[in-house]
Amino acid sequence: MIPMQFEIHCRDTGPDCPFVARAETVEEVVNMLMRHVRSAHECDWFAIEEIHQAARTVIRGQAA
Ligand SMILES: [Zn+2]
């Protein structure tokens, strides 16, 4: 099985930000982005939820 790498670009979820999360599983890459969003962006609960939804639609998968 070819290892996949997933990535999420923070700016694809809304904020104008150069952060890119990369991981080998969808769960991990989403978690990584959410950790970054909570520590780097001032978001209320509602915005966090919206970014979480957006993250899942903008995940890019590629063979590593
Ligand atoms: Zn960001």
N, CA, C, O and the ligand as a Tripos MOL2 file, in Angstrom:
@<TRIPOS>MOLECULE
protein
  257   255    65     0     0
PROTEIN
NO_CHARGES

@<TRIPOS>ATOM
      1 N           0.8390   -1.1940    0.0000 N.3       1 MET1
      2 CA          0.0000    0.0000    0.0000 C.3       1 MET1
      3 C           0.8790    1.2510    0.0000 C.2       1 MET1
      4 O           1.8180    1.3640    0.7870 O.2       1 MET1
      5 N           0.5660    2.1610   -0.8720 N.am      2 ILE2
      6 CA          1.3400    3.4030   -0.9670 C.3       2 ILE2
      7 C           0.9440    4.3460    0.1740 C.2       2 ILE2
      8 O          -0.2390    4.6360    0.3510 O.2       2 ILE2
      9 N           1.9230    4.8250    0.9490 N.am      3 PRO3
     10 CA          1.5680    5.7620    2.0270 C.3       3 PRO3
     11 C           1.0040    7.0580    1.4450 C.2       3 PRO3
     12 O           1.5060    7.5970    0.4590 O.2       3 PRO3
     13 N          -0.0430    7.5270    2.0850 N.am      4 MET4
     14 CA         -0.6410    8.7820    1.6500 C.3       4 MET4
     15 C          -0.2400    9.8780    2.6060 C.2       4 MET4
     16 O          -0.0210    9.6390    3.7940 O.2       4 MET4
     17 N          -0.1470   11.0640    2.0880 N.am      5 GLN5
     18 CA          0.0400   12.1940    2.9780 C.3       5 GLN5
     19 C          -1.0740   13.1930    2.7000 C.2       5 GLN5
     20 O          -1.3740   13.5380    1.5570 O.2       5 GLN5
     21 N          -1.6700   13.6400    3.7970 N.am      6 PHE6
     22 CA         -2.7580   14.6020    3.6690 C.3       6 PHE6
     23 C          -2.2790   15.9510    4.1330 C.2       6 PHE6
     24 O          -1.4560   16.0510    5.0430 O.2       6 PHE6
     25 N          -2.7890   16.9770    3.5160 N.am      7 GLU7
     26 CA         -2.4570   18.3000    4.0220 C.3       7 GLU7
     27 C          -3.6480   19.2330    3.9770 C.2       7 GLU7
     28 O          -4.5380   19.1150    3.1340 O.2       7 GLU7
     29 N          -3.6310   20.1650    4.9150 N.am      8 ILE8
     30 CA         -4.6450   21.2130    4.9610 C.3       8 ILE8
     31 C          -3.9230   22.5430    5.0510 C.2       8 ILE8
     32 O          -3.0700   22.7480    5.9140 O.2       8 ILE8
     33 N          -4.2750   23.4380    4.1530 N.am      9 HIS9
     34 CA         -3.7170   24.7780    4.1980 C.3       9 HIS9
     35 C          -4.6530   25.6460    5.0270 C.2       9 HIS9
     36 O          -5.8460   25.7480    4.7410 O.2       9 HIS9
     37 N          -4.0960   26.2650    6.0530 N.am     10 CYS10
     38 CA         -4.9160   27.0790    6.9500 C.3      10 CYS10
     39 C          -5.7170   28.1190    6.1680 C.2      10 CYS10
     40 O          -6.8860   28.3600    6.4700 O.2      10 CYS10
     41 N          -5.1020   28.7220    5.1810 N.am     11 ARG11
     42 CA         -5.8140   29.7920    4.4740 C.3      11 ARG11
     43 C          -7.0100   29.2630    3.6840 C.2      11 ARG11
     44 O          -7.9170   30.0280    3.3540 O.2      11 ARG11
     45 N          -7.0220   27.9790    3.3810 N.am     12 ASP12
     46 CA         -8.1830   27.4060    2.7010 C.3      12 ASP12
     47 C          -9.4090   27.3170    3.6090 C.2      12 ASP12
     48 O         -10.5350   27.1640    3.1350 O.2      12 ASP12
     49 N          -9.1770   27.4160    4.9130 N.am     13 THR13
     50 CA        -10.2990   27.3470    5.8470 C.3      13 THR13
     51 C         -10.7740   28.7270    6.2550 C.2      13 THR13
     52 O         -11.7310   28.8410    7.0210 O.2      13 THR13
     53 N         -10.1330   29.7770    5.7660 N.am     14 GLY14
     54 CA        -10.5980   31.1270    6.0860 C.3      14 GLY14
     55 C          -9.4870   32.1180    6.3510 C.2      14 GLY14
     56 O          -9.2880   33.0410    5.5620 O.2      14 GLY14
     57 N          -8.7380   31.9460    7.4690 N.am     15 PRO15
     58 CA         -7.7410   32.9730    7.8120 C.3      15 PRO15
     59 C          -6.6490   33.0900    6.7480 C.2      15 PRO15
     60 O          -6.3090   32.1040    6.0940 O.2      15 PRO15
     61 N          -6.1090   34.2750    6.5770 N.am     16 ASP16
     62 CA         -5.0080   34.4610    5.6500 C.3      16 ASP16
     63 C          -3.7330   34.1200    6.4060 C.2      16 ASP16
     64 O          -3.1570   34.9710    7.0850 O.2      16 ASP16
     65 N          -3.2990   32.8820    6.2860 N.am     17 CYS17
     66 CA         -2.2540   32.3430    7.1480 C.3      17 CYS17
     67 C          -1.4740   31.2890    6.3770 C.2      17 CYS17
     68 O          -2.0740   30.4710    5.6790 O.2      17 CYS17
     69 N          -0.1550   31.2930    6.4890 N.am     18 PRO18
     70 CA          0.6690   30.3760    5.6930 C.3      18 PRO18
     71 C           0.7980   28.9670    6.2790 C.2      18 PRO18
     72 O           1.4590   28.1180    5.6800 O.2      18 PRO18
     73 N           0.1870   28.7020    7.4240 N.am     19 PHE19
     74 CA          0.3590   27.3970    8.0730 C.3      19 PHE19
     75 C          -0.1990   26.2580    7.2140 C.2      19 PHE19
     76 O          -1.2880   26.3630    6.6490 O.2      19 PHE19
     77 N           0.5640   25.1780    7.1290 N.am     20 VAL20
     78 CA          0.1000   23.9700    6.4500 C.3      20 VAL20
     79 C           0.2660   22.7890    7.4090 C.2      20 VAL20
     80 O           1.3580   22.5520    7.9260 O.2      20 VAL20
     81 N          -0.8180   22.0560    7.6420 N.am     21 ALA21
     82 CA         -0.7540   20.8480    8.4650 C.3      21 ALA21
     83 C          -0.5710   19.6520    7.5310 C.2      21 ALA21
     84 O          -1.2460   19.5440    6.5070 O.2      21 ALA21
     85 N           0.3500   18.7560    7.8990 N.am     22 ARG22
     86 CA          0.5640   17.5470    7.1040 C.3      22 ARG22
     87 C           0.6050   16.3380    8.0180 C.2      22 ARG22
     88 O           1.2360   16.3690    9.0750 O.2      22 ARG22
     89 N          -0.0720   15.2690    7.6060 N.am     23 ALA23
     90 CA         -0.0390   14.0430    8.3980 C.3      23 ALA23
     91 C          -0.4620   12.8860    7.5030 C.2      23 ALA23
     92 O          -0.8940   13.0790    6.3670 O.2      23 ALA23
     93 N          -0.3280   11.6920    8.0370 N.am     24 GLU24
     94 CA         -0.6160   10.4960    7.2340 C.3      24 GLU24
     95 C          -2.0510   10.0190    7.3350 C.2      24 GLU24
     96 O          -2.4760    9.1530    6.5700 O.2      24 GLU24
     97 N          -2.8020   10.5780    8.2730 N.am     25 THR25
     98 CA         -4.2150   10.2230    8.3620 C.3      25 THR25
     99 C          -5.0650   11.4840    8.3990 C.2      25 THR25
    100 O          -4.6090   12.5530    8.8040 O.2      25 THR25
    101 N          -6.3070   11.3320    7.9680 N.am     26 VAL26
    102 CA         -7.2320   12.4630    7.9600 C.3      26 VAL26
    103 C          -7.4450   12.9920    9.3720 C.2      26 VAL26
    104 O          -7.4140   14.2000    9.6060 O.2      26 VAL26
    105 N          -7.6640   12.0550   10.3290 N.am     27 GLU27
    106 CA         -7.8870   12.4830   11.7130 C.3      27 GLU27
    107 C          -6.7280   13.3220   12.2240 C.2      27 GLU27
    108 O          -6.9160   14.3640   12.8520 O.2      27 GLU27
    109 N          -5.5280   12.8400   11.9380 N.am     28 GLU28
    110 CA         -4.3500   13.5080   12.4710 C.3      28 GLU28
    111 C          -4.1600   14.8930   11.8600 C.2      28 GLU28
    112 O          -3.7940   15.8440   12.5510 O.2      28 GLU28
    113 N          -4.4120   14.9940   10.5590 N.am     29 VAL29
    114 CA         -4.1840   16.2900    9.9170 C.3      29 VAL29
    115 C          -5.2360   17.3000   10.3780 C.2      29 VAL29
    116 O          -4.9380   18.4840   10.5330 O.2      29 VAL29
    117 N          -6.4540   16.8350   10.5940 N.am     30 VAL30
    118 CA         -7.4880   17.7320   11.1190 C.3      30 VAL30
    119 C          -7.1420   18.1670   12.5390 C.2      30 VAL30
    120 O          -7.2510   19.3470   12.8720 O.2      30 VAL30
    121 N          -6.7230   17.2120   13.3800 N.am     31 ASN31
    122 CA         -6.3380   17.5490   14.7550 C.3      31 ASN31
    123 C          -5.2010   18.5530   14.7740 C.2      31 ASN31
    124 O          -5.1890   19.4870   15.5750 O.2      31 ASN31
    125 N          -4.2480   18.3450   13.8790 N.am     32 MET32
    126 CA         -3.0960   19.2270   13.8280 C.3      32 MET32
    127 C          -3.5200   20.6500   13.4690 C.2      32 MET32
    128 O          -3.0530   21.6230   14.0620 O.2      32 MET32
    129 N          -4.4140   20.7490   12.4880 N.am     33 LEU33
    130 CA         -4.8900   22.0700   12.1020 C.3      33 LEU33
    131 C          -5.6600   22.7190   13.2550 C.2      33 LEU33
    132 O          -5.4840   23.9050   13.5340 O.2      33 LEU33
    133 N          -6.5120   21.9390   13.9210 N.am     34 MET34
    134 CA         -7.3200   22.5160   14.9910 C.3      34 MET34
    135 C          -6.4430   23.0010   16.1510 C.2      34 MET34
    136 O          -6.7210   24.0370   16.7560 O.2      34 MET34
    137 N          -5.3850   22.2440   16.4570 N.am     35 ARG35
    138 CA         -4.4580   22.7060   17.4950 C.3      35 ARG35
    139 C          -3.8400   24.0410   17.0980 C.2      35 ARG35
    140 O          -3.7320   24.9560   17.9140 O.2      35 ARG35
    141 N          -3.4390   24.1360   15.8390 N.am     36 HIS36
    142 CA         -2.8490   25.3760   15.3370 C.3      36 HIS36
    143 C          -3.8570   26.5240   15.4080 C.2      36 HIS36
    144 O          -3.5210   27.6240   15.8470 O.2      36 HIS36
    145 N          -5.0740   26.2670   14.9800 N.am     37 VAL37
    146 CA         -6.1000   27.3200   14.9700 C.3      37 VAL37
    147 C          -6.3470   27.8340   16.3800 C.2      37 VAL37
    148 O          -6.4510   29.0410   16.5980 O.2      37 VAL37
    149 N          -6.4420   26.9020   17.3490 N.am     38 ARG38
    150 CA         -6.7110   27.3240   18.7290 C.3      38 ARG38
    151 C          -5.5630   28.1480   19.2990 C.2      38 ARG38
    152 O          -5.7920   29.0850   20.0630 O.2      38 ARG38
    153 N          -4.3210   27.8040   18.9290 N.am     39 SER39
    154 CA         -3.2020   28.5260   19.5370 C.3      39 SER39
    155 C          -2.8180   29.7760   18.7500 C.2      39 SER39
    156 O          -2.2940   30.7290   19.3250 O.2      39 SER39
    157 N          -3.0720   29.7840   17.4410 N.am     40 ALA40
    158 CA         -2.5850   30.8990   16.6270 C.3      40 ALA40
    159 C          -3.6660   31.9170   16.2610 C.2      40 ALA40
    160 O          -3.3570   33.0590   15.9220 O.2      40 ALA40
    161 N          -4.9130   31.5070   16.3280 N.am     41 HIS41
    162 CA         -5.9850   32.4200   15.9130 C.3      41 HIS41
    163 C          -6.9640   32.6140   17.0540 C.2      41 HIS41
    164 O          -7.2590   31.6930   17.8160 O.2      41 HIS41
    165 N          -7.4570   33.8310   17.1490 N.am     42 GLU42
    166 CA         -8.4690   34.0720   18.1650 C.3      42 GLU42
    167 C          -9.8160   33.7580   17.5520 C.2      42 GLU42
    168 O         -10.3330   34.5030   16.7190 O.2      42 GLU42
    169 N         -10.3710   32.6420   17.9830 N.am     43 CYS43
    170 CA        -11.6330   32.2020   17.4090 C.3      43 CYS43
    171 C         -12.6010   31.8920   18.5320 C.2      43 CYS43
    172 O         -12.2100   31.3450   19.5630 O.2      43 CYS43
    173 N         -13.8580   32.2390   18.3370 N.am     44 ASP44
    174 CA        -14.8490   31.7730   19.2920 C.3      44 ASP44
    175 C         -15.2390   30.3420   18.9190 C.2      44 ASP44
    176 O         -14.8120   29.8110   17.8940 O.2      44 ASP44
    177 N         -16.0450   29.7430   19.7630 N.am     45 TRP45
    178 CA        -16.4020   28.3340   19.5630 C.3      45 TRP45
    179 C         -17.0260   28.1110   18.1950 C.2      45 TRP45
    180 O         -16.7840   27.0970   17.5400 O.2      45 TRP45
    181 N         -17.8310   29.0720   17.7810 N.am     46 PHE46
    182 CA        -18.5610   28.9420   16.5210 C.3      46 PHE46
    183 C         -17.6130   28.9250   15.3410 C.2      46 PHE46
    184 O         -17.7710   28.1260   14.4180 O.2      46 PHE46
    185 N         -16.6170   29.8150   15.3710 N.am     47 ALA47
    186 CA        -15.6390   29.8820   14.2870 C.3      47 ALA47
    187 C         -14.8050   28.6040   14.2550 C.2      47 ALA47
    188 O         -14.4860   28.0960   13.1800 O.2      47 ALA47
    189 N         -14.4570   28.0890   15.4220 N.am     48 ILE48
    190 CA        -13.6950   26.8370   15.5080 C.3      48 ILE48
    191 C         -14.4730   25.7210   14.8080 C.2      48 ILE48
    192 O         -13.9130   24.9410   14.0380 O.2      48 ILE48
    193 N         -15.7480   25.6670   15.0880 N.am     49 GLU49
    194 CA        -16.6000   24.6260   14.4910 C.3      49 GLU49
    195 C         -16.6540   24.7810   12.9680 C.2      49 GLU49
    196 O         -16.6110   23.7950   12.2320 O.2      49 GLU49
    197 N         -16.7490   26.0190   12.5150 N.am     50 GLU50
    198 CA        -16.7910   26.2670   11.0690 C.3      50 GLU50
    199 C         -15.4790   25.8780   10.3970 C.2      50 GLU50
    200 O         -15.4760   25.3060    9.3070 O.2      50 GLU50
    201 N         -14.3790   26.1870   11.0480 N.am     51 ILE51
    202 CA        -13.0740   25.8330   10.4870 C.3      51 ILE51
    203 C         -12.9250   24.3110   10.4480 C.2      51 ILE51
    204 O         -12.3670   23.7490    9.5050 O.2      51 ILE51
    205 N         -13.4310   23.6680   11.4820 N.am     52 HIS52
    206 CA        -13.3810   22.2090   11.5330 C.3      52 HIS52
    207 C         -14.1350   21.5970   10.3540 C.2      52 HIS52
    208 O         -13.6530   20.6620    9.7140 O.2      52 HIS52
    209 N         -15.3130   22.1310   10.0770 N.am     53 GLN53
    210 CA        -16.0850   21.6510    8.9210 C.3      53 GLN53
    211 C         -15.3320   21.9230    7.6200 C.2      53 GLN53
    212 O         -15.2200   21.0500    6.7590 O.2      53 GLN53
    213 N         -14.8180   23.1520    7.4920 N.am     54 ALA54
    214 CA        -14.1230   23.5480    6.2700 C.3      54 ALA54
    215 C         -12.8900   22.6790    6.0490 C.2      54 ALA54
    216 O         -12.5710   22.3080    4.9190 O.2      54 ALA54
    217 N         -12.1930   22.3570    7.1560 N.am     55 ALA55
    218 CA        -10.9550   21.5920    7.0540 C.3      55 ALA55
    219 C         -11.1960   20.2770    6.3190 C.2      55 ALA55
    220 O         -10.3930   19.8600    5.4840 O.2      55 ALA55
    221 N         -12.3120   19.6340    6.6420 N.am     56 ARG56
    222 CA        -12.5760   18.3310    6.0430 C.3      56 ARG56
    223 C         -12.8530   18.4200    4.5420 C.2      56 ARG56
    224 O         -12.6850   17.4410    3.8150 O.2      56 ARG56
    225 N         -13.2720   19.5860    4.0880 N.am     57 THR57
    226 CA        -13.5630   19.7210    2.6600 C.3      57 THR57
    227 C         -12.3410   20.1680    1.8590 C.2      57 THR57
    228 O         -12.3330   20.0660    0.6320 O.2      57 THR57
    229 N         -11.3170   20.6590    2.5420 N.am     58 VAL58
    230 CA        -10.1660   21.1700    1.7960 C.3      58 VAL58
    231 C          -8.9140   20.2850    1.9510 C.2      58 VAL58
    232 O          -7.8250   20.6500    1.5070 O.2      58 VAL58
    233 N          -9.0930   19.1190    2.5880 N.am     59 ILE59
    234 CA         -7.9580   18.2120    2.7360 C.3      59 ILE59
    235 C          -7.4670   17.7880    1.3540 C.2      59 ILE59
    236 O          -8.2440   17.4170    0.4740 O.2      59 ILE59
    237 N          -6.1780   17.8550    1.2050 N.am     60 ARG60
    238 CA         -5.5740   17.4010   -0.0470 C.3      60 ARG60
    239 C          -4.7890   16.1320    0.2290 C.2      60 ARG60
    240 O          -3.9370   16.0960    1.1170 O.2      60 ARG60
    241 N          -5.0780   15.1040   -0.5290 N.am     61 GLY61
    242 CA         -4.3640   13.8550   -0.3140 C.3      61 GLY61
    243 C          -3.4110   13.6060   -1.4680 C.2      61 GLY61
    244 O          -3.7250   13.9020   -2.6210 O.2      61 GLY61
    245 N          -2.2640   13.0690   -1.1550 N.am     62 GLN62
    246 CA         -1.3080   12.7570   -2.2130 C.3      62 GLN62
    247 C          -0.4300   11.6010   -1.7780 C.2      62 GLN62
    248 O          -0.1790   11.4160   -0.5870 O.2      62 GLN62
    249 N           0.0310   10.8340   -2.7300 N.am     63 ALA63
    250 CA          0.9780    9.7710   -2.4000 C.3      63 ALA63
    251 C           2.2640   10.4140   -1.9380 C.2      63 ALA63
    252 O           2.7860   11.3120   -2.5980 O.2      63 ALA63
    253 N           2.7760    9.9620   -0.8130 N.am     64 ALA64
    254 CA          3.9800   10.5770   -0.2550 C.3      64 ALA64
    255 C           5.2120   10.1760   -1.0620 C.2      64 ALA64
    256 O           6.3240   10.5970   -0.7430 O.2      64 ALA64
    257 ZN         -3.5210   29.6480   10.6900 Zn       65 ZN65
@<TRIPOS>BOND
     1     1     2 1
     2     2     3 1
     3     3     4 2
     4     3     5 am
     5     5     6 1
     6     6     7 1
     7     7     8 2
     8     7     9 am
     9     9    10 1
    10    10    11 1
    11    11    12 2
    12    11    13 am
    13    13    14 1
    14    14    15 1
    15    15    16 2
    16    15    17 am
    17    17    18 1
    18    18    19 1
    19    19    20 2
    20    19    21 am
    21    21    22 1
    22    22    23 1
    23    23    24 2
    24    23    25 am
    25    25    26 1
    26    26    27 1
    27    27    28 2
    28    27    29 am
    29    29    30 1
    30    30    31 1
    31    31    32 2
    32    31    33 am
    33    33    34 1
    34    34    35 1
    35    35    36 2
    36    35    37 am
    37    37    38 1
    38    38    39 1
    39    39    40 2
    40    39    41 am
    41    41    42 1
    42    42    43 1
    43    43    44 2
    44    43    45 am
    45    45    46 1
    46    46    47 1
    47    47    48 2
    48    47    49 am
    49    49    50 1
    50    50    51 1
    51    51    52 2
    52    51    53 am
    53    53    54 1
    54    54    55 1
    55    55    56 2
    56    55    57 am
    57    57    58 1
    58    58    59 1
    59    59    60 2
    60    59    61 am
    61    61    62 1
    62    62    63 1
    63    63    64 2
    64    63    65 am
    65    65    66 1
    66    66    67 1
    67    67    68 2
    68    67    69 am
    69    69    70 1
    70    70    71 1
    71    71    72 2
    72    71    73 am
    73    73    74 1
    74    74    75 1
    75    75    76 2
    76    75    77 am
    77    77    78 1
    78    78    79 1
    79    79    80 2
    80    79    81 am
    81    81    82 1
    82    82    83 1
    83    83    84 2
    84    83    85 am
    85    85    86 1
    86    86    87 1
    87    87    88 2
    88    87    89 am
    89    89    90 1
    90    90    91 1
    91    91    92 2
    92    91    93 am
    93    93    94 1
    94    94    95 1
    95    95    96 2
    96    95    97 am
    97    97    98 1
    98    98    99 1
    99    99   100 2
   100    99   101 am
   101   101   102 1
   102   102   103 1
   103   103   104 2
   104   103   105 am
   105   105   106 1
   106   106   107 1
   107   107   108 2
   108   107   109 am
   109   109   110 1
   110   110   111 1
   111   111   112 2
   112   111   113 am
   113   113   114 1
   114   114   115 1
   115   115   116 2
   116   115   117 am
   117   117   118 1
   118   118   119 1
   119   119   120 2
   120   119   121 am
   121   121   122 1
   122   122   123 1
   123   123   124 2
   124   123   125 am
   125   125   126 1
   126   126   127 1
   127   127   128 2
   128   127   129 am
   129   129   130 1
   130   130   131 1
   131   131   132 2
   132   131   133 am
   133   133   134 1
   134   134   135 1
   135   135   136 2
   136   135   137 am
   137   137   138 1
   138   138   139 1
   139   139   140 2
   140   139   141 am
   141   141   142 1
   142   142   143 1
   143   143   144 2
   144   143   145 am
   145   145   146 1
   146   146   147 1
   147   147   148 2
   148   147   149 am
   149   149   150 1
   150   150   151 1
   151   151   152 2
   152   151   153 am
   153   153   154 1
   154   154   155 1
   155   155   156 2
   156   155   157 am
   157   157   158 1
   158   158   159 1
   159   159   160 2
   160   159   161 am
   161   161   162 1
   162   162   163 1
   163   163   164 2
   164   163   165 am
   165   165   166 1
   166   166   167 1
   167   167   168 2
   168   167   169 am
   169   169   170 1
   170   170   171 1
   171   171   172 2
   172   171   173 am
   173   173   174 1
   174   174   175 1
   175   175   176 2
   176   175   177 am
   177   177   178 1
   178   178   179 1
   179   179   180 2
   180   179   181 am
   181   181   182 1
   182   182   183 1
   183   183   184 2
   184   183   185 am
   185   185   186 1
   186   186   187 1
   187   187   188 2
   188   187   189 am
   189   189   190 1
   190   190   191 1
   191   191   192 2
   192   191   193 am
   193   193   194 1
   194   194   195 1
   195   195   196 2
   196   195   197 am
   197   197   198 1
   198   198   199 1
   199   199   200 2
   200   199   201 am
   201   201   202 1
   202   202   203 1
   203   203   204 2
   204   203   205 am
   205   205   206 1
   206   206   207 1
   207   207   208 2
   208   207   209 am
   209   209   210 1
   210   210   211 1
   211   211   212 2
   212   211   213 am
   213   213   214 1
   214   214   215 1
   215   215   216 2
   216   215   217 am
   217   217   218 1
   218   218   219 1
   219   219   220 2
   220   219   221 am
   221   221   222 1
   222   222   223 1
   223   223   224 2
   224   223   225 am
   225   225   226 1
   226   226   227 1
   227   227   228 2
   228   227   229 am
   229   229   230 1
   230   230   231 1
   231   231   232 2
   232   231   233 am
   233   233   234 1
   234   234   235 1
   235   235   236 2
   236   235   237 am
   237   237   238 1
   238   238   239 1
   239   239   240 2
   240   239   241 am
   241   241   242 1
   242   242   243 1
   243   243   244 2
   244   243   245 am
   245   245   246 1
   246   246   247 1
   247   247   248 2
   248   247   249 am
   249   249   250 1
   250   250   251 1
   251   251   252 2
   252   251   253 am
   253   253   254 1
   254   254   255 1
   255   255   256 2
@<TRIPOS>SUBSTRUCTURE
     1 MET1         2 RESIDUE 1 A MET
     2 ILE2         6 RESIDUE 1 A ILE
     3 PRO3        10 RESIDUE 1 A PRO
     4 MET4        14 RESIDUE 1 A MET
     5 GLN5        18 RESIDUE 1 A GLN
     6 PHE6        22 RESIDUE 1 A PHE
     7 GLU7        26 RESIDUE 1 A GLU
     8 ILE8        30 RESIDUE 1 A ILE
     9 HIS9        34 RESIDUE 1 A HIS
    10 CYS10       38 RESIDUE 1 A CYS
    11 ARG11       42 RESIDUE 1 A ARG
    12 ASP12       46 RESIDUE 1 A ASP
    13 THR13       50 RESIDUE 1 A THR
    14 GLY14       54 RESIDUE 1 A GLY
    15 PRO15       58 RESIDUE 1 A PRO
    16 ASP16       62 RESIDUE 1 A ASP
    17 CYS17       66 RESIDUE 1 A CYS
    18 PRO18       70 RESIDUE 1 A PRO
    19 PHE19       74 RESIDUE 1 A PHE
    20 VAL20       78 RESIDUE 1 A VAL
    21 ALA21       82 RESIDUE 1 A ALA
    22 ARG22       86 RESIDUE 1 A ARG
    23 ALA23       90 RESIDUE 1 A ALA
    24 GLU24       94 RESIDUE 1 A GLU
    25 THR25       98 RESIDUE 1 A THR
    26 VAL26      102 RESIDUE 1 A VAL
    27 GLU27      106 RESIDUE 1 A GLU
    28 GLU28      110 RESIDUE 1 A GLU
    29 VAL29      114 RESIDUE 1 A VAL
    30 VAL30      118 RESIDUE 1 A VAL
    31 ASN31      122 RESIDUE 1 A ASN
    32 MET32      126 RESIDUE 1 A MET
    33 LEU33      130 RESIDUE 1 A LEU
    34 MET34      134 RESIDUE 1 A MET
    35 ARG35      138 RESIDUE 1 A ARG
    36 HIS36      142 RESIDUE 1 A HIS
    37 VAL37      146 RESIDUE 1 A VAL
    38 ARG38      150 RESIDUE 1 A ARG
    39 SER39      154 RESIDUE 1 A SER
    40 ALA40      158 RESIDUE 1 A ALA
    41 HIS41      162 RESIDUE 1 A HIS
    42 GLU42      166 RESIDUE 1 A GLU
    43 CYS43      170 RESIDUE 1 A CYS
    44 ASP44      174 RESIDUE 1 A ASP
    45 TRP45      178 RESIDUE 1 A TRP
    46 PHE46      182 RESIDUE 1 A PHE
    47 ALA47      186 RESIDUE 1 A ALA
    48 ILE48      190 RESIDUE 1 A ILE
    49 GLU49      194 RESIDUE 1 A GLU
    50 GLU50      198 RESIDUE 1 A GLU
    51 ILE51      202 RESIDUE 1 A ILE
    52 HIS52      206 RESIDUE 1 A HIS
    53 GLN53      210 RESIDUE 1 A GLN
    54 ALA54      214 RESIDUE 1 A ALA
    55 ALA55      218 RESIDUE 1 A ALA
    56 ARG56      222 RESIDUE 1 A ARG
    57 THR57      226 RESIDUE 1 A THR
    58 VAL58      230 RESIDUE 1 A VAL
    59 ILE59      234 RESIDUE 1 A ILE
    60 ARG60      238 RESIDUE 1 A ARG
    61 GLY61      242 RESIDUE 1 A GLY
    62 GLN62      246 RESIDUE 1 A GLN
    63 ALA63      250 RESIDUE 1 A ALA
    64 ALA64      254 RESIDUE 1 A ALA
    65 ZN65       257 GROUP 0 **** ****
